[in-house]
Amino acid sequence: MLRGIYASGSAMKMQGIQQEILADNLANINTSGYKTENISFRSFVPRVVRGDDDQVLGVMNNGVNVHTTNYNFEQGPLRITENPLDIAITGTGFFPVELPDGDIQYTRNGHFTIDREGFVTTLHGDKLLDEGLAPIVIDISSSKDITVTKDGTFLIDGQAMTRLSTFNFPQGAGIVRMTGDKYDLGDDNMTMNNGVVMIQSNADLFHQGFLEDSNVSAVKMSTEMIKTMRSYEANQKVMKSQVDTLRLIMDIGRI
């Protein structure tokens, strides 16, 4: 009886986590470059039930816990903005950005601006890095025209200044979403170069004056939230039934 209560309780806990992730996806539906987060579960080690003659009668599930968190990196739709510092990537890969503390993380959000010192930055103040992982600086006092070509070359007033490159996580790496729309490797994959060994590629195309919208499907997320809530309620009823039965057995035992 108690095992059944534990199993229902663990399922309710996991469905609560699932609901939080789905709600976070919906909250970021308008965040440029945001990728849908998914979660999978696995059962605790099941208990094999045997009879008096040691014959296997079945398997008893002891509940579930979080197995993995992963992300859907499918291409999001491109939206035209005509802002010269809005850059979208088609295909795989990320923009490398340097945080104020010097760490490097990776994002698909190509909405950039220029700060007072001339650095090209995200709206959070992270510096956009070129293919050599150096910050991109533009002299805003004299520069008039900023052009980013399909291969990532930055042209300032027609003169090539630097070049962007996309960076990809190694296959099989454990990717973790950091603050907002940035990604990095998990602690189990930390190596050198600010904890990340990246694969550099210019096979992807850059699109100036465009932003990549979130790939979150509002319809799918809403449907999943309804399913998760119904599953939570079903486990809640099962737990109540088991608790009521246990209480009845205890009352009978007192008679």
The 8 nearest C-alpha neighbors of each residue, nearest first, counted from 0:
[[1, 3, 2, 4, 241, 245, 242, 244],
 [0, 2, 4, 3, 5, 241, 245, 6],
 [3, 1, 5, 0, 4, 6, 61, 62],
 [2, 4, 6, 0, 1, 5, 7, 241],
 [3, 5, 1, 7, 2, 6, 238, 8],
 [4, 6, 8, 2, 3, 7, 9, 1],
 [7, 5, 62, 3, 9, 8, 61, 4],
 [8, 6, 10, 4, 234, 5, 9, 238],
 [7, 9, 5, 11, 10, 6, 4, 12],
 [8, 10, 12, 6, 11, 7, 62, 63],
 [9, 11, 7, 13, 8, 12, 63, 14],
 [12, 10, 14, 8, 231, 9, 13, 15],
 [13, 11, 9, 15, 10, 14, 8, 16],
 [12, 14, 16, 10, 15, 11, 17, 9],
 [15, 13, 17, 11, 16, 12, 18, 227],
 [14, 16, 18, 12, 13, 17, 11, 19],
 [17, 15, 13, 19, 14, 18, 20, 12],
 [18, 16, 14, 20, 15, 19, 13, 21],
 [17, 19, 15, 21, 16, 20, 14, 22],
 [18, 20, 22, 16, 17, 21, 23, 15],
 [21, 19, 23, 17, 22, 18, 24, 16],
 [20, 22, 24, 18, 23, 19, 220, 17],
 [21, 23, 25, 19, 24, 20, 18, 26],
 [24, 22, 26, 20, 21, 25, 19, 27],
 [25, 23, 21, 27, 22, 26, 35, 20],
 [24, 26, 22, 28, 27, 23, 21, 217],
 [25, 27, 23, 24, 28, 22, 29, 30],
 [28, 26, 30, 24, 29, 25, 23, 33],
 [27, 29, 25, 213, 215, 30, 26, 24],
 [28, 30, 27, 213, 31, 212, 26, 33],
 [31, 29, 27, 33, 28, 213, 32, 212],
 [32, 30, 212, 108, 213, 33, 211, 29],
 [31, 33, 108, 107, 213, 211, 212, 30],
 [32, 34, 213, 31, 30, 180, 214, 35],
 [35, 33, 214, 72, 71, 213, 70, 36],
 [34, 36, 71, 215, 70, 24, 214, 37],
 [35, 37, 70, 69, 34, 71, 24, 20],
 [38, 36, 69, 70, 68, 35, 39, 20],
 [37, 39, 68, 67, 69, 40, 17, 36],
 [38, 40, 67, 66, 65, 68, 37, 41],
 [41, 39, 65, 66, 64, 63, 38, 67],
 [40, 42, 63, 66, 64, 65, 43, 39],
 [43, 41, 63, 62, 44, 64, 40, 60],
 [42, 44, 63, 61, 62, 45, 41, 64],
 [43, 45, 42, 46, 61, 60, 62, 41],
 [46, 44, 60, 59, 61, 43, 58, 47],
 [45, 47, 59, 58, 48, 60, 44, 61],
 [46, 48, 58, 57, 59, 49, 45, 55],
 [49, 47, 57, 56, 58, 55, 46, 59],
 [50, 48, 55, 56, 53, 54, 47, 51],
 [49, 51, 53, 54, 52, 56, 55, 48],
 [52, 50, 53, 49, 54, 55, 56, 48],
 [51, 53, 54, 50, 49, 55, 56, 48],
 [54, 52, 50, 49, 51, 55, 56, 48],
 [53, 55, 50, 49, 52, 56, 51, 48],
 [56, 54, 49, 57, 48, 53, 50, 47],
 [57, 55, 49, 48, 54, 50, 58, 47],
 [56, 58, 48, 55, 47, 59, 49, 46],
 [57, 59, 47, 46, 48, 45, 60, 56],
 [58, 60, 46, 45, 47, 61, 57, 48],
 [61, 59, 45, 62, 58, 46, 42, 43],
 [60, 62, 6, 43, 45, 59, 2, 44],
 [63, 61, 6, 9, 42, 60, 43, 10],
 [64, 62, 42, 41, 43, 9, 10, 40],
 [63, 65, 40, 41, 66, 42, 13, 43],
 [64, 66, 40, 67, 39, 41, 13, 63],
 [67, 65, 40, 41, 39, 64, 68, 38],
 [68, 66, 39, 38, 65, 69, 40, 37],
 [69, 67, 38, 37, 39, 70, 66, 36],
 [68, 70, 37, 36, 38, 67, 71, 174],
 [71, 69, 36, 35, 37, 72, 34, 68],
 [70, 72, 35, 73, 34, 36, 69, 37],
 [73, 71, 34, 70, 74, 35, 91, 214],
 [72, 74, 71, 75, 214, 34, 91, 90],
 [75, 73, 72, 76, 90, 214, 89, 91],
 [74, 76, 214, 212, 213, 211, 73, 77],
 [77, 75, 212, 211, 78, 74, 214, 213],
 [76, 78, 211, 210, 212, 209, 75, 79],
 [79, 77, 210, 209, 211, 80, 76, 212],
 [78, 80, 209, 81, 208, 210, 77, 82],
 [79, 81, 208, 82, 209, 78, 210, 85],
 [82, 80, 208, 79, 83, 209, 85, 207],
 [81, 83, 208, 80, 85, 84, 209, 207],
 [84, 82, 208, 85, 207, 81, 145, 146],
 [85, 83, 111, 82, 112, 86, 110, 208],
 [86, 84, 110, 208, 82, 83, 109, 209],
 [85, 87, 207, 109, 206, 209, 210, 208],
 [86, 88, 210, 206, 211, 209, 109, 205],
 [89, 87, 205, 204, 90, 206, 203, 86],
 [90, 88, 204, 203, 87, 205, 91, 74],
 [91, 89, 203, 88, 74, 92, 204, 202],
 [90, 92, 89, 203, 167, 93, 88, 74],
 [91, 93, 167, 165, 166, 90, 94, 88],
 [92, 94, 166, 165, 106, 107, 105, 95],
 [93, 95, 106, 105, 165, 107, 96, 166],
 [96, 94, 105, 128, 104, 93, 127, 103],
 [97, 95, 127, 126, 128, 104, 103, 125],
 [98, 96, 103, 126, 125, 102, 101, 104],
 [97, 99, 125, 101, 102, 100, 103, 96],
 [98, 100, 101, 125, 97, 102, 124, 126],
 [101, 99, 98, 102, 97, 103, 125, 193],
 [102, 100, 98, 99, 97, 103, 193, 125],
 [101, 103, 98, 97, 100, 193, 104, 99],
 [104, 102, 97, 96, 98, 193, 101, 95],
 [105, 103, 183, 96, 182, 95, 181, 97],
 [106, 104, 95, 182, 181, 94, 93, 96],
 [105, 107, 181, 93, 94, 108, 180, 182],
 [108, 106, 32, 93, 109, 94, 33, 105],
 [107, 109, 32, 31, 106, 110, 180, 211],
 [108, 110, 86, 85, 87, 111, 107, 210],
 [111, 109, 85, 108, 121, 86, 84, 210],
 [112, 110, 121, 84, 120, 85, 109, 122],
 [111, 113, 120, 119, 84, 121, 114, 122],
 [114, 112, 119, 118, 117, 120, 115, 111],
 [113, 115, 117, 116, 118, 112, 119, 120],
 [116, 114, 117, 113, 118, 139, 119, 138],
 [115, 117, 114, 118, 113, 136, 138, 137],
 [116, 118, 137, 136, 114, 115, 113, 138],
 [119, 117, 136, 113, 114, 116, 135, 120],
 [118, 120, 113, 112, 127, 135, 126, 136],
 [121, 119, 126, 125, 127, 124, 112, 111],
 [122, 120, 111, 123, 125, 124, 112, 110],
 [121, 123, 124, 111, 120, 112, 110, 125],
 [124, 122, 121, 125, 120, 98, 126, 111],
 [123, 125, 121, 120, 122, 126, 99, 98],
 [126, 124, 98, 120, 121, 97, 123, 96],
 [127, 125, 120, 97, 96, 119, 134, 128],
 [126, 128, 96, 120, 119, 134, 135, 95],
 [129, 127, 134, 132, 133, 96, 95, 135],
 [128, 130, 163, 132, 131, 133, 162, 135],
 [131, 129, 164, 163, 132, 162, 128, 133],
 [130, 132, 129, 133, 128, 164, 163, 162],
 [133, 131, 128, 129, 130, 134, 95, 96],
 [132, 134, 128, 131, 129, 135, 130, 127],
 [135, 133, 128, 127, 126, 136, 129, 132],
 [134, 136, 119, 118, 128, 127, 129, 133],
 [135, 137, 118, 117, 119, 134, 138, 116],
 [138, 136, 117, 139, 118, 135, 142, 119],
 [139, 137, 140, 117, 142, 141, 136, 116],
 [138, 140, 142, 141, 137, 117, 143, 113],
 [139, 141, 138, 142, 143, 137, 117, 115],
 [140, 142, 139, 138, 143, 137, 156, 144],
 [143, 141, 139, 138, 144, 140, 156, 155],
 [144, 142, 156, 141, 145, 155, 139, 140],
 [143, 145, 156, 155, 142, 146, 157, 154],
 [146, 144, 155, 154, 156, 83, 143, 147],
 [145, 147, 154, 153, 148, 144, 155, 83],
 [148, 146, 153, 152, 151, 207, 154, 149],
 [147, 149, 151, 152, 150, 146, 153, 205],
 [148, 150, 205, 204, 151, 206, 147, 152],
 [149, 151, 148, 152, 204, 205, 201, 203],
 [152, 150, 163, 148, 162, 149, 147, 205],
 [151, 153, 162, 148, 147, 150, 161, 163],
 [152, 154, 147, 161, 162, 160, 159, 146],
 [155, 153, 159, 146, 158, 157, 160, 145],
 [154, 156, 145, 158, 157, 144, 159, 142],
 [157, 155, 144, 158, 143, 154, 142, 145],
 [156, 158, 154, 155, 159, 144, 146, 145],
 [157, 159, 154, 155, 156, 160, 153, 146],
 [160, 158, 154, 153, 161, 155, 152, 157],
 [159, 161, 153, 154, 158, 155, 162, 152],
 [162, 160, 153, 152, 159, 129, 163, 135],
 [161, 163, 152, 151, 153, 129, 130, 164],
 [162, 164, 151, 129, 130, 152, 165, 161],
 [165, 163, 130, 201, 200, 151, 129, 166],
 [164, 166, 92, 93, 200, 94, 201, 199],
 [165, 167, 199, 92, 93, 198, 197, 200],
 [168, 166, 92, 198, 197, 199, 93, 169],
 [167, 169, 197, 198, 170, 172, 166, 196],
 [170, 168, 172, 171, 197, 167, 198, 196],
 [171, 169, 172, 168, 167, 173, 198, 197],
 [170, 172, 169, 173, 168, 174, 188, 184],
 [173, 171, 170, 169, 174, 168, 188, 184],
 [172, 174, 185, 184, 171, 188, 175, 187],
 [175, 173, 184, 183, 185, 172, 182, 176],
 [176, 174, 183, 185, 182, 184, 177, 173],
 [177, 175, 182, 181, 183, 178, 174, 180],
 [176, 178, 182, 181, 175, 179, 183, 180],
 [179, 177, 181, 180, 176, 182, 175, 104],
 [178, 180, 181, 177, 176, 33, 182, 30],
 [179, 181, 33, 106, 178, 108, 182, 32],
 [182, 180, 106, 177, 105, 179, 176, 178],
 [183, 181, 176, 105, 177, 175, 104, 106],
 [182, 184, 175, 104, 174, 105, 176, 185],
 [185, 183, 174, 175, 173, 188, 195, 189],
 [184, 186, 187, 188, 175, 173, 174, 183],
 [185, 187, 189, 188, 184, 194, 173, 175],
 [188, 186, 185, 189, 173, 184, 190, 172],
 [189, 187, 186, 185, 184, 190, 173, 172],
 [188, 190, 194, 186, 187, 195, 184, 185],
 [191, 189, 194, 195, 188, 196, 192, 193],
 [190, 192, 194, 193, 195, 196, 189, 188],
 [193, 191, 194, 195, 196, 190, 103, 197],
 [194, 192, 195, 191, 102, 103, 190, 189],
 [193, 195, 189, 190, 191, 192, 196, 184],
 [196, 194, 192, 193, 190, 191, 197, 189],
 [195, 197, 192, 191, 190, 198, 194, 169],
 [198, 196, 168, 167, 166, 195, 199, 169],
 [197, 199, 167, 166, 168, 169, 200, 196],
 [198, 200, 166, 165, 197, 167, 164, 201],
 [201, 199, 165, 202, 166, 164, 198, 203],
 [200, 202, 164, 203, 165, 150, 199, 204],
 [201, 203, 200, 204, 150, 165, 90, 164],
 [204, 202, 201, 90, 89, 205, 88, 91],
 [203, 205, 149, 89, 88, 150, 206, 202],
 [206, 204, 149, 88, 87, 151, 150, 86],
 [207, 205, 87, 86, 209, 149, 88, 208],
 [208, 206, 86, 209, 147, 85, 83, 205],
 [207, 209, 81, 82, 85, 83, 80, 86],
 [210, 208, 79, 80, 78, 87, 207, 86],
 [211, 209, 87, 78, 77, 86, 85, 212],
 [210, 212, 77, 32, 87, 75, 31, 76],
 [211, 213, 31, 75, 32, 76, 77, 210],
 [212, 214, 33, 32, 31, 215, 75, 28],
 [213, 215, 75, 34, 216, 35, 212, 33],
 [216, 214, 35, 213, 28, 217, 24, 34],
 [217, 215, 219, 218, 220, 214, 28, 25],
 [216, 218, 220, 219, 221, 215, 25, 28],
 [217, 219, 221, 216, 220, 222, 223, 215],
 [220, 218, 222, 216, 221, 217, 223, 215],
 [219, 221, 223, 217, 222, 218, 21, 216],
 [222, 220, 224, 218, 223, 219, 217, 225],
 [221, 223, 219, 225, 224, 220, 218, 226],
 [222, 224, 226, 220, 225, 221, 227, 219],
 [223, 225, 227, 221, 222, 226, 228, 220],
 [224, 226, 228, 222, 223, 227, 229, 221],
 [227, 225, 223, 229, 224, 228, 230, 222],
 [228, 226, 230, 224, 225, 229, 223, 14],
 [227, 229, 231, 225, 230, 226, 224, 232],
 [230, 228, 232, 226, 231, 227, 233, 225],
 [229, 231, 233, 227, 228, 232, 226, 234],
 [230, 232, 228, 234, 229, 11, 233, 227],
 [231, 233, 235, 229, 230, 234, 228, 236],
 [234, 232, 230, 236, 235, 231, 229, 237],
 [235, 233, 237, 231, 236, 7, 232, 238],
 [234, 236, 232, 238, 233, 237, 231, 239],
 [237, 235, 239, 233, 234, 238, 240, 232],
 [238, 236, 234, 240, 235, 239, 241, 233],
 [237, 239, 241, 235, 240, 236, 4, 7],
 [240, 238, 236, 242, 241, 237, 243, 235],
 [241, 239, 237, 243, 238, 242, 236, 244],
 [240, 242, 244, 238, 243, 239, 245, 237],
 [241, 243, 245, 239, 244, 240, 246, 238],
 [244, 242, 246, 240, 241, 245, 239, 247],
 [245, 243, 241, 247, 246, 242, 240, 248],
 [244, 246, 242, 248, 247, 243, 241, 249],
 [245, 247, 243, 249, 244, 248, 242, 250],
 [248, 246, 244, 250, 245, 249, 243, 251],
 [247, 249, 245, 251, 250, 246, 252, 244],
 [248, 250, 252, 246, 247, 251, 245, 253],
 [251, 249, 247, 253, 252, 248, 246, 254],
 [252, 250, 248, 254, 253, 249, 247, 246],
 [251, 253, 249, 250, 254, 248, 247, 246],
 [252, 254, 250, 251, 249, 248, 247, 246],
 [253, 251, 252, 250, 249, 248, 247, 246]]
